[in-house]
Amino acid sequence: MSKSPTVEDVALAAGVSRQTVSNVLNSPHIVRPKTRERVEDAIRSLNYRPHAAARQLRTRRSSTIGIHLDPYAGGVSGVVLDRFVHALTEHAGERGMRVMLYAARDADDEIERMGELVDRGEVDAIVITGTFRGDPRTGWLAAHDVPFVSFGRPWGADDVADPAHLWVDVDGAAGTRAATTHALGIGDGPVAFLGWPSGSGTGDDRERGWREALSGVGEGPRWVAEESVDEARRVVGEAVAAGEVPRAVVCASDSLAIGAQLAFVAAGRDVPVIGFDNTPAAEALGISSIEQRPEDVASGALQLLMGSSGTIVAPRVAAAGTAHVLVEPRLVLR
């Protein structure tokens, strides 16, 4: 059984001293870029992994990233976040980091839990999900100088040029814009949008893409439903009964798309429906959907937190040289 590579092996491969390798691992900013790159190449080629316990004692870091585990939502919800957490754990392991899951009932409870983890030195950074306008979690993390990145934008006045914190998100508007553009090439009549009540940052962003695609073409009906298959089925069923039958429907989620599909089938109408999230449920029912690519979101989150150095950066300082990553979704047609 071959032994695991050591710091000495890395130093020999890179042609540097043992201390230089240690500096690259623990204080990369003090190492010249060319030397650091040579050491990082040796680390990758040898598949070197620092001993976690020894490194924690030496650097006073836990090599751990904390993330909230959302409660089980049932139905078709939660699939994207499940994939994101899985990908984050896998990619973090490749960088010598671990992921710690913690539970919380609401934002205030999560802040208390994050405070406990930070005070005990159990995490070096936090990844939060499901951001919203006025999110108290981001304010707490920033006030306490805790490195963090969010899956979800800050929803501020200018999230791109002057973001409140590091963030990575899916370009929801680009997804619904592509879906609406595709729908405009199907048959005749308006393209409807079935979305959540106004006020949700994510929902409003997805609605914006639909409106942008229709600009200069004409308007379509905007139907509103809560995140429920039954509610979506009722709303669309009532619209069809009133004679409002579009050429296609773009939806803010797969749950809404499934409800719309069921309503059209019950009414004997063949209307194309496009969902959002590309869940297994949508795939099983043959519903086209927009793929969020949460694996790319996870990779972007770690790139913002760590770059290629393998070290968590300070709050609001992106290791990747930018403060946000916007992932382009993919339209999956069925």
N, C-alpha and C positions, 0 to 999 in steps of 0.2 A: 504494500500500500504506500503510495508516494506521499511524502509529507507536504503540508501546505507551504506556499512561498512565504518568506519572511521579509522584514524590512531590509535585511542585509542582501537578500536576493534582488530586491528592487534596486537598491543602491548600486549593486554590481552591474545590473542590466542597463541602468541609466548612466553609469560612469560618474556617480556623485557620491558624497558621503552619506552615512546613515542619518546624520543630523539634517541634511538637506531634504531627505525623504520625509522626515518627521515634520519639517517646516511646511512642506507641500501639503501634508495631511492636516496639519493643525493651524498653520498661519500662512496660507498661500500668498497673501498680499506682500510678504516680505521677500519672496523669491522672484528672481528675474523671469519674465515671461517665457523665454526660450528654454531655460532650465526647468521651469515648472512643467512646460509642455512635454519635455523629454521624460520627466519622472512620471507624469500622468500616462504617457504612452506605455511605459514599462509596467505600471500598475495594471493597466488594462490587458496587456499581452500576457502577464503572469497570472491574471485573475486574482490579484492580491486583495485580501480582506483584513482590515485591522481587527485585532482582538477587541471586542466591544467593551468588556469590563475594564481592561487595562486602559483603553482609550478614554473611558469615562472618568477614571480616576486621574488621568494625566491632564485632560483638557477641561474637566468639570462640565462636560457635555454628556447628554444621555444618548445621542445619536438616534433620537426618537421624534417622530412627528405625530401629533395628536389630531384626530378627526372625529367629529360627532357621528355616532351611528344612529340614523333615523329609525323611528319605530316602524314596525311592519305595517304597511298601508293596505295590503290586500289588493285584489283586483289586478290591474295591469300597471299600477303605480310602483315607483321605486326601482324599476329595472335599471334605469340609467345610472342612478346613484350607486346601486349595487356593483355595476360594471366599473364605475369610476373608482370606488374604494378598492376593488380587486386589482385594478390596473395600478393605482397609486401604491399599493402594498408591493406589487411585483417590481415596479420601476424603482421604488425606494430601496428595496433589497439589493438591486443591482448597483446602487450607489453606496452600499454599506450602511443604510439607514433602516430603521424599523418604523412600523406604524402602530400606534396605540389607539384603539377604539374606545370611546366613552359615550355614555348615554345621558340624555337630558330631556326634560319634559317640555321646556320652552326656552326662550332666549335668556331670561334671567337665570334660570337653572343652569344653562350652559355656561354663562359667565362665571357662576360660582364654581362649577366643575373645572373650568379652565384655570381659574385662580388657584385651586388646589394643586393641579398638575404642575403649574409654573412654580408655585412656592416650594414644592417638594423637589423640584429639579427633575421631574420625570419626563418632560418634553423640552425640545429645543425650539420647536415652532408649532404652529397650529394651521390646519387647513379648515376653513369653514365653508359651508354650502348653504344654498337657499337664501342668498342675501335679499334684502328688501329696503325700501326707502326708510331712512331713519333707524337703520339696524344698530341696536345698542352694542352688539358684540364687537363690531369693528372699532367703535369708539373706545371701548374698554381695552382692546388689544393695543391700539395705537397709544393710548394714554399710559399704558404700562410697559411700553417698548418691547412688546413680544413680537418676534418675527412671525408674519403670517401671510397667507395668500388665500383669496376666496375663489370658489367656483361660483361665479355670479358677479356681475359688475357692481360698483358702488352705488349706481343710480343717482349720481350727482349731476351738477350742471354741465360738466365736461369730463366725462369718464376717461376719455382718450388722451387729450392734451394735458389735463391737470387732474389725474385721478387721486382720490383720497387714500388709496392704498393699492398694493399689488393685487391684480386679479386676472383670472382666466375665465373665458366664457365661450359659449357657442353663439355664433352669429345667427340668432333666430330670425331676424328680418331677412337675411340672405336666403335662408331656407324656405320661408313662405313666399318670398319673391320668386324663387325658382319654381316652386310648386304652382303658383298662380300663372306664371308665364306658360308653363306646360299645359295647364288646364285651359288656357285661352285658345289653344290649338285643337280643342276637342269640341265638336258640335257647335251649337248656337246657343245664345242666351247669356245671362250674367254668370259670374263666378262668385259664389257665396263664401263667407267666412264664418265659421262656427268657433267662437272663442269664449273666454271667461269674462266676467264683468270687468269693466274698465277699472284701472287703478293698480293692477298687478304689473310690475315692471317687465317681467318675462312675457306675460300675455300681451301687453301693449306693444312690445317690441315685435312680436310675431304678427300682430295685426298690422303694424306699420309696413312690413314687407308686402303684405297682400294689397294694401292701399297704393303703395309705390308702383306695383306691377300693373295696377288698373289705371294709373294716372294717364290721361289722354285717351283712354280706351272706353271708359264708362264705369258706372258704379255697379256694385252688386249688393245683395242683402247681407247685413251683418247680424247674425244670430247670436244670442247670449245664453250660455248654460254654465252651471257650476261643473266642477270636475266629477262627473258622474255619467256612466253609460245610460242609466235610466232617464236622467234629466235631459241628456242630449237627444235621446230617442223621442222623448215627449215634445221637445221644442221643434225638432225637424218634422215630426209627424204632424204637428199643428200647422206648420208652414205649408207642407204639401197639401193638407186638407183644405187650406185656404187658396190653393192654386199657385203657390209660390214654389216653382220647380226650376232650379238653376241648371246650367250645363254641367257644373261640377261644384264640389265643396272642399275648401281648404280648411283644415281644423288645427286648433292650438295644441292638441294632444291626441294620442291614439285612443284614449278612453272616449273622447268626444267623437272621434271618427267611427269607432265601433257602434256607438249609439246612432249616429247618422246613417250608417250602413243598414242597421237593423230597421230603421224607420222607412228607408227607401224600399227595402225588400218587402216589408209588410204592406206597403202601398202599391207594390207591383211596378215600381219605377227603377229604371236602370240608370243611376246617376253616379259617375266616378267620385270617389271620396279619397282625399289624401290626408293622412294623419301626421303626427309629429312625435318622434322618439324611436320609431321602428322597433317596437317591442315584439316579443315572440307571439303575442296575441294577434297583432296586426298581420304578422307574417302568416300565421295559421289561417286567418280569414281571407287572405289574399288582398289585403288593403295596402295600397301604396303609402309610403311614409317617408319622413325626413329623418335621416340617421344622424344623431348628435356626435358620434365618434368620441365617447367618453375616455377611451384610451389615449387619444391625442390631448384631451383636456388634462389628464393626469400627468402626462409627459410635460406639458406646458407649465403646470403648477410647480413641478420640481425644478424645471429650468429657471423659473423666476426666483425660487427660493435658494437654489444652489449653483446654478450655472454648471460649469464643468469642473469646478474646484473641489466639490465634495464637502463644502462648508456652508452652513446656513448663514445667510447674509443678514445685515442689520435691517430693522424695519424700514420700509419704503425705499430701500436701496436694492434694485433688481440686479441679480447676478448676470442676467442675460442682456443687460444694457437697455431694457425697456421696462415699463411699469405694467404692461398688460399683454396678454396673448388672446387673440380672437380666432377661434377655430371655425373653419368653414364647414358647414354641414353638407350632407350628401343626399340627394333625392333618390330614393329607391322605388322604382316603378314595378308594379305587379299586374 
